[in-house]
Amino acid sequence: MKKHHLFHPCYFVFLLLFGFACFISSCADKEDDVALILGLVQKAEVLAEEHDTGKLMEFTSKDFKAQDGRLNRQQVRKFIWLSFRRYGNFNLLFPEPVVEISDNKQSATAIVHFLVLKKEQPIPDLEKLYKDPERWLKEVGEVADLYRLNLKFLKKDDKWLVNAAKIEPYRGLGFSQ
């Protein structure tokens, strides 16, 4: 597979969905931070499906890098724009992300398994499996290509911002987390 296939524009749409999730206020409790990030992921999904590139990009850090530093913030924005143009109307599907907050509450990571479907494609009934990522992956893996998005967050000025992201094809349930 050529490298540019991993940089397909639709995958970066989802990356910026999580960028929006970074815009949260400081919390004293790690569980509160996790709950806020998960709630904002849902809001970010709506922005992406509405093709609101500008608002999605507002929630990435100025020094944001993707794919192990090979793509900067401006390059990612271009990929998002291209994906919106190519895919038109789409749905994003994902089970509950795995979020971990560091002990010092200044950084966090999130792992998200996802797929992108054009609006006209039938959507599998996956809502009941949102909190069961393993079953979600089994169900979707039979009918679609899956991807894993690894995000790194930093807290700057009491706001969570996506600082780094990497996307890779999902290779099955044995894929390490």
C-alpha positions as CSV (number, residue, x, y, z in Angstrom):
1,M,0.0,0.0,0.0
2,K,1.3,3.4,-0.9
3,K,1.9,5.9,1.9
4,H,-0.7,8.3,0.6
5,H,-3.5,5.8,1.2
6,L,-3.0,6.3,4.9
7,F,-3.4,10.0,4.4
8,H,-6.7,9.7,2.7
9,P,-8.7,12.9,3.3
10,C,-11.7,11.2,4.9
11,Y,-9.6,9.8,7.8
12,F,-8.5,13.3,8.8
13,V,-12.1,14.4,9.1
14,F,-12.4,12.1,12.0
15,L,-9.1,13.3,13.4
16,L,-10.5,16.8,13.6
17,L,-13.7,15.6,15.2
18,F,-11.6,14.8,18.2
19,G,-9.9,18.2,17.9
20,F,-13.2,19.8,18.8
21,A,-13.3,17.5,21.8
22,C,-10.2,19.2,23.1
23,F,-12.0,22.4,23.9
24,I,-13.0,21.7,27.5
25,S,-12.5,23.5,30.8
26,S,-10.1,22.3,33.5
27,C,-11.5,19.6,35.9
28,A,-10.2,18.4,39.2
29,D,-11.2,14.8,38.6
30,K,-9.9,12.6,35.8
31,E,-13.3,11.0,35.4
32,D,-14.8,14.4,34.7
33,D,-12.2,15.1,32.1
34,V,-13.0,11.8,30.4
35,A,-16.7,12.4,30.5
36,L,-16.2,15.9,29.0
37,I,-14.0,14.6,26.2
38,L,-16.5,11.9,25.3
39,G,-19.4,14.3,25.3
40,L,-17.5,16.7,23.1
41,V,-16.7,13.9,20.7
42,Q,-20.4,13.7,19.9
43,K,-20.5,17.5,19.2
44,A,-17.5,17.3,17.0
45,E,-19.1,14.5,15.0
46,V,-21.9,16.8,14.2
47,L,-19.5,19.6,13.0
48,A,-17.7,17.2,10.7
49,E,-20.9,15.8,9.3
50,E,-22.0,19.5,8.7
51,H,-18.6,20.1,6.9
52,D,-17.6,22.9,9.4
53,T,-13.8,22.7,8.8
54,G,-13.2,26.1,10.4
55,K,-14.7,25.2,13.8
56,L,-13.0,21.8,13.8
57,M,-9.6,23.3,13.2
58,E,-10.0,25.8,16.1
59,F,-9.6,23.0,18.5
60,T,-6.2,21.8,17.5
61,S,-3.0,23.3,18.9
62,K,-0.9,25.6,16.8
63,D,1.9,23.1,16.7
64,F,-0.4,20.1,15.9
65,K,1.2,17.3,13.9
66,A,-0.3,14.2,12.3
67,Q,1.2,10.9,11.1
68,D,4.3,11.1,13.3
69,G,5.0,14.7,12.4
70,R,4.8,14.3,8.6
71,L,1.7,16.6,8.3
72,N,1.3,20.0,10.0
73,R,-1.9,21.8,10.9
74,Q,-2.3,23.5,7.5
75,Q,-1.7,20.3,5.6
76,V,-4.4,18.5,7.7
77,R,-6.8,21.3,7.0
78,K,-6.3,20.8,3.3
79,F,-7.0,17.1,3.6
80,I,-10.2,17.7,5.5
81,W,-11.4,20.1,2.9
82,L,-10.6,17.5,0.2
83,S,-12.5,14.8,2.1
84,F,-15.6,16.9,2.5
85,R,-15.5,17.7,-1.3
86,R,-14.9,14.0,-2.2
87,Y,-17.4,12.3,0.1
88,G,-20.1,14.9,0.1
89,N,-22.6,14.0,2.8
90,F,-21.4,11.2,5.2
91,N,-21.9,9.5,8.5
92,L,-19.2,8.8,11.0
93,L,-19.5,5.7,13.1
94,F,-17.5,4.7,16.1
95,P,-17.8,2.9,19.4
96,E,-17.0,4.7,22.7
97,P,-13.4,5.9,22.5
98,V,-10.8,4.8,25.0
99,V,-9.6,8.0,26.9
100,E,-6.8,8.1,29.4
101,I,-5.9,11.2,31.4
102,S,-2.3,11.5,32.7
103,D,-1.7,11.6,36.4
104,N,-0.8,15.3,36.3
105,K,-4.0,16.0,34.3
106,Q,-2.1,18.0,31.7
107,S,-2.1,15.4,28.9
108,A,-4.4,12.7,27.7
109,T,-4.6,10.1,25.0
110,A,-7.6,8.7,23.1
111,I,-8.0,5.7,20.8
112,V,-10.9,5.7,18.4
113,H,-11.9,3.0,16.0
114,F,-14.1,4.3,13.2
115,L,-15.5,4.2,9.7
116,V,-16.9,6.7,7.3
117,L,-20.1,6.0,5.3
118,K,-21.7,8.0,2.6
119,K,-25.2,9.2,3.5
120,E,-26.8,6.9,0.9
121,Q,-25.1,3.8,2.4
122,P,-27.2,1.8,4.9
123,I,-26.0,2.3,8.4
124,P,-25.6,-0.8,10.6
125,D,-27.6,-0.7,13.9
126,L,-24.6,-0.1,16.1
127,E,-26.0,2.3,18.8
128,K,-26.7,-0.6,21.1
129,L,-23.0,-1.6,20.9
130,Y,-21.5,1.9,21.6
131,K,-20.2,0.9,25.1
132,D,-19.0,-2.5,23.8
133,P,-16.1,-1.7,21.4
134,E,-15.1,-5.3,20.9
135,R,-18.6,-6.4,19.7
136,W,-18.9,-3.1,17.7
137,L,-15.6,-3.9,15.9
138,K,-16.7,-7.5,15.2
139,E,-20.1,-6.3,13.8
140,V,-18.6,-3.6,11.5
141,G,-15.5,-5.5,10.6
142,E,-17.6,-7.9,8.6
143,V,-19.0,-5.2,6.3
144,A,-16.4,-2.3,6.2
145,D,-12.8,-1.3,6.4
146,L,-11.9,0.0,9.9
147,Y,-9.3,2.5,11.1
148,R,-7.8,3.3,14.4
149,L,-7.0,6.9,15.3
150,N,-4.5,7.6,18.1
151,L,-4.8,11.1,19.6
152,K,-2.6,13.0,22.0
153,F,-4.0,15.9,23.9
154,L,-2.3,18.7,25.9
155,K,-4.0,21.0,28.3
156,K,-3.1,24.6,27.4
157,D,-4.6,27.6,29.2
158,D,-7.2,25.3,30.8
159,K,-8.3,23.9,27.4
160,W,-7.7,20.5,25.9
161,L,-6.2,20.6,22.4
162,V,-5.2,17.9,20.1
163,N,-1.5,18.1,19.7
164,A,-0.7,14.9,17.7
165,A,-2.6,12.3,15.8
166,K,-1.9,9.1,13.9
167,I,-4.3,7.0,11.8
168,E,-3.7,3.4,10.8
169,P,-5.8,0.6,9.3
170,Y,-7.3,-1.6,11.9
171,R,-6.1,-5.2,11.5
172,G,-8.6,-7.1,13.7
173,L,-9.2,-7.7,17.3
174,G,-5.6,-8.7,17.9
175,F,-4.5,-5.1,17.0
176,S,-2.7,-3.9,20.1
177,Q,-4.0,-0.9,22.0
